[in-house]
Amino acid sequence: MIASVVVTLDKNTSNYRETLHQISLIPCVSIDRPAEFQVRVPVMIDSTGPYVLEEITRCLQSIPGVVFVDVVFVHFEDDPEGPSETPFGKLTSL
């Protein structure tokens, strides 16, 4: 499961680099470090499932200097062992 989130930082934080460092230490998290201060920082999370994703999101929210975490996109991998058709049937051509 891959998720894109936007981490909103406190614009009055005095320790911007430390906040970014703490974010980068979280397993399964990728962050592009901006060259200068940005209030909104895009972050990618590559987790093993929805519960891990929620745990990582809560961890992000607990970092000093983080005001809010917005989930922008979540991609669920298809189960290769599962059925290939939807339970609603097949699409037909017009």
GILIN-V833176 format. One line per field, one symbol per residue. ss: DSSP state (h for helix, s for strand, l for the rest). phi: phi as a letter, one per 20 degrees, with the letter a starting at -180 (. if undefined). psi: psi as a letter, one per 40 degrees, with the letter a starting at -180 (. if undefined). A space follows every 50 residues. Layout:
# GILIN-V833176
ss->???
phi->???
psi->???
This chain:
# GILIN-V833176
ss->lssssssssllllllhhhhhhhhhllllsssllllllllssssssslllh hhhhhhhhhhhllllsssssssssslllllllllllllllllll
phi->.dcdcdeeeffdfecgffffffffefgmddcefffcgcfddfcdddderf ffgffffffgfefgoeebcdeebcdeffffeefedffeoefdfe
psi->hhihihhhiheehefddddddddeehiehhhhhidihhdhhhihhgieid dddddddddddehhehdihhhdhhhhiiheeiieiieeaiiii.
